[in-house]
Amino acid sequence: MMKSGEMEKLYTKWFMSPIPPKGININYPLNAETKDAFANPSSKGI
């Protein structure tokens, strides 16, 4: 999911788009560290 870009799409859906049923948007952009983790997945922990 990370390599295909699906993870970033899901992140955008849940953190950057209105969430039903009330349409609340928390507008929490992807930070540089998370973008890097999505681009370069590994088995190492946080």
Distance bins in CASP14 RR format, pairs under 12 A and 6 or more apart:
PFRMAT RR
TARGET T0000
AUTHOR 0000-0000-0000
RMODE 2
METHOD distances of the structure
MODEL  1
1 7 1 0 1 0 0 0 0 0 0 0 0
1 8 0 0 0 0 1 0 0 0 0 0 0
1 9 0 0 0 0 1 0 0 0 0 0 0
1 10 1 0 0 1 0 0 0 0 0 0 0
1 11 0 0 0 0 0 1 0 0 0 0 0
1 38 0 0 0 0 1 0 0 0 0 0 0
1 41 0 0 0 0 1 0 0 0 0 0 0
2 8 0 0 0 0 1 0 0 0 0 0 0
2 9 0 0 0 0 0 1 0 0 0 0 0
2 10 0 0 0 0 0 1 0 0 0 0 0
2 11 0 0 0 0 0 1 0 0 0 0 0
2 34 0 0 0 0 0 1 0 0 0 0 0
2 35 0 0 0 0 0 1 0 0 0 0 0
2 36 0 0 0 0 0 1 0 0 0 0 0
2 37 1 0 0 1 0 0 0 0 0 0 0
2 38 1 0 1 0 0 0 0 0 0 0 0
2 39 1 0 0 1 0 0 0 0 0 0 0
2 40 0 0 0 0 1 0 0 0 0 0 0
2 41 1 0 1 0 0 0 0 0 0 0 0
2 42 0 0 0 0 1 0 0 0 0 0 0
3 37 0 0 0 0 0 1 0 0 0 0 0
3 38 0 0 0 0 1 0 0 0 0 0 0
3 39 0 0 0 0 1 0 0 0 0 0 0
3 40 0 0 0 0 1 0 0 0 0 0 0
3 41 1 0 0 1 0 0 0 0 0 0 0
3 42 0 0 0 0 0 1 0 0 0 0 0
4 10 0 0 0 0 0 1 0 0 0 0 0
4 38 0 0 0 0 0 1 0 0 0 0 0
4 39 0 0 0 0 0 1 0 0 0 0 0
4 41 0 0 0 0 0 1 0 0 0 0 0
5 11 0 0 0 0 1 0 0 0 0 0 0
5 12 0 0 0 0 0 1 0 0 0 0 0
5 30 0 0 0 0 0 1 0 0 0 0 0
5 35 0 0 0 0 0 1 0 0 0 0 0
5 38 1 0 0 1 0 0 0 0 0 0 0
5 39 0 0 0 0 1 0 0 0 0 0 0
5 41 0 0 0 0 0 1 0 0 0 0 0
6 12 0 0 0 0 0 1 0 0 0 0 0
6 13 0 0 0 0 0 1 0 0 0 0 0
6 38 0 0 0 0 1 0 0 0 0 0 0
6 41 0 0 0 0 0 1 0 0 0 0 0
7 13 0 0 0 0 0 1 0 0 0 0 0
7 14 0 0 0 0 0 1 0 0 0 0 0
7 15 0 0 0 0 0 1 0 0 0 0 0
7 30 0 0 0 0 1 0 0 0 0 0 0
7 34 0 0 0 0 1 0 0 0 0 0 0
7 35 0 0 0 0 0 1 0 0 0 0 0
7 37 0 0 0 0 1 0 0 0 0 0 0
7 38 1 0 1 0 0 0 0 0 0 0 0
7 39 0 0 0 0 1 0 0 0 0 0 0
7 41 0 0 0 0 1 0 0 0 0 0 0
8 14 0 0 0 0 0 1 0 0 0 0 0
8 15 0 0 0 0 0 1 0 0 0 0 0
8 16 0 0 0 0 0 1 0 0 0 0 0
8 29 0 0 0 0 0 1 0 0 0 0 0
8 30 1 0 0 1 0 0 0 0 0 0 0
8 34 0 0 0 0 1 0 0 0 0 0 0
8 35 1 0 0 1 0 0 0 0 0 0 0
8 36 0 0 0 0 0 1 0 0 0 0 0
8 37 0 0 0 0 0 1 0 0 0 0 0
8 38 1 0 1 0 0 0 0 0 0 0 0
8 39 0 0 0 0 1 0 0 0 0 0 0
9 15 0 0 0 0 0 1 0 0 0 0 0
9 16 0 0 0 0 0 1 0 0 0 0 0
9 17 0 0 0 0 0 1 0 0 0 0 0
9 30 0 0 0 0 0 1 0 0 0 0 0
9 38 0 0 0 0 0 1 0 0 0 0 0
10 16 0 0 0 0 0 1 0 0 0 0 0
10 17 0 0 0 0 0 1 0 0 0 0 0
10 30 0 0 0 0 0 1 0 0 0 0 0
10 38 0 0 0 0 0 1 0 0 0 0 0
11 17 0 0 0 0 1 0 0 0 0 0 0
11 26 0 0 0 0 0 1 0 0 0 0 0
11 28 0 0 0 0 1 0 0 0 0 0 0
11 29 0 0 0 0 1 0 0 0 0 0 0
11 30 1 0 1 0 0 0 0 0 0 0 0
11 31 0 0 0 0 0 1 0 0 0 0 0
11 34 1 0 0 1 0 0 0 0 0 0 0
11 35 0 0 0 0 1 0 0 0 0 0 0
11 37 0 0 0 0 0 1 0 0 0 0 0
11 38 1 0 0 1 0 0 0 0 0 0 0
12 18 0 0 0 0 0 1 0 0 0 0 0
12 19 0 0 0 0 0 1 0 0 0 0 0
12 25 0 0 0 0 0 1 0 0 0 0 0
12 26 0 0 0 0 0 1 0 0 0 0 0
12 27 0 0 0 0 0 1 0 0 0 0 0
12 28 0 0 0 0 0 1 0 0 0 0 0
12 29 0 0 0 0 1 0 0 0 0 0 0
12 30 1 0 0 1 0 0 0 0 0 0 0
12 34 0 0 0 0 0 1 0 0 0 0 0
12 35 0 0 0 0 0 1 0 0 0 0 0
12 38 0 0 0 0 0 1 0 0 0 0 0
13 19 0 0 0 0 1 0 0 0 0 0 0
13 20 0 0 0 0 0 1 0 0 0 0 0
13 25 0 0 0 0 0 1 0 0 0 0 0
13 26 0 0 0 0 0 1 0 0 0 0 0
14 20 0 0 0 0 0 1 0 0 0 0 0
14 24 0 0 0 0 0 1 0 0 0 0 0
14 25 0 0 0 0 0 1 0 0 0 0 0
14 26 0 0 0 0 1 0 0 0 0 0 0
14 27 0 0 0 0 0 1 0 0 0 0 0
14 28 0 0 0 0 1 0 0 0 0 0 0
14 30 0 0 0 0 0 1 0 0 0 0 0
15 24 0 0 0 0 0 1 0 0 0 0 0
15 25 0 0 0 0 1 0 0 0 0 0 0
15 26 1 0 0 1 0 0 0 0 0 0 0
15 27 1 0 0 1 0 0 0 0 0 0 0
15 28 1 0 1 0 0 0 0 0 0 0 0
15 29 1 0 0 1 0 0 0 0 0 0 0
15 30 1 0 0 1 0 0 0 0 0 0 0
15 31 0 0 0 0 0 1 0 0 0 0 0
15 34 0 0 0 0 0 1 0 0 0 0 0
16 24 0 0 0 0 0 1 0 0 0 0 0
16 25 1 0 0 1 0 0 0 0 0 0 0
16 26 0 0 0 0 1 0 0 0 0 0 0
16 27 1 0 0 1 0 0 0 0 0 0 0
16 28 1 0 0 1 0 0 0 0 0 0 0
16 29 1 0 0 1 0 0 0 0 0 0 0
16 30 0 0 0 0 1 0 0 0 0 0 0
17 23 0 0 0 0 1 0 0 0 0 0 0
17 24 0 0 0 0 0 1 0 0 0 0 0
17 25 1 0 0 1 0 0 0 0 0 0 0
17 26 0 0 0 0 1 0 0 0 0 0 0
17 27 0 0 0 0 1 0 0 0 0 0 0
17 28 0 0 0 0 0 1 0 0 0 0 0
17 29 0 0 0 0 0 1 0 0 0 0 0
18 24 1 0 0 1 0 0 0 0 0 0 0
18 25 1 0 1 0 0 0 0 0 0 0 0
18 26 0 0 0 0 1 0 0 0 0 0 0
18 27 0 0 0 0 1 0 0 0 0 0 0
19 25 1 0 0 1 0 0 0 0 0 0 0
19 26 1 0 0 1 0 0 0 0 0 0 0
19 27 0 0 0 0 0 1 0 0 0 0 0
19 28 0 0 0 0 0 1 0 0 0 0 0
28 34 0 0 0 0 0 1 0 0 0 0 0
29 35 0 0 0 0 1 0 0 0 0 0 0
30 36 0 0 0 0 0 1 0 0 0 0 0
30 37 0 0 0 0 1 0 0 0 0 0 0
30 38 1 0 0 1 0 0 0 0 0 0 0
30 39 0 0 0 0 0 1 0 0 0 0 0
31 37 0 0 0 0 1 0 0 0 0 0 0
31 38 0 0 0 0 0 1 0 0 0 0 0
32 38 0 0 0 0 0 1 0 0 0 0 0
32 39 0 0 0 0 0 1 0 0 0 0 0
33 39 0 0 0 0 0 1 0 0 0 0 0
33 40 0 0 0 0 0 1 0 0 0 0 0
33 46 0 0 0 0 1 0 0 0 0 0 0
34 40 0 0 0 0 0 1 0 0 0 0 0
34 41 0 0 0 0 0 1 0 0 0 0 0
34 46 0 0 0 0 0 1 0 0 0 0 0
35 41 0 0 0 0 0 1 0 0 0 0 0
36 42 0 0 0 0 0 1 0 0 0 0 0
37 43 0 0 0 0 0 1 0 0 0 0 0
37 44 0 0 0 0 1 0 0 0 0 0 0
37 45 0 0 0 0 1 0 0 0 0 0 0
37 46 0 0 0 0 1 0 0 0 0 0 0
END
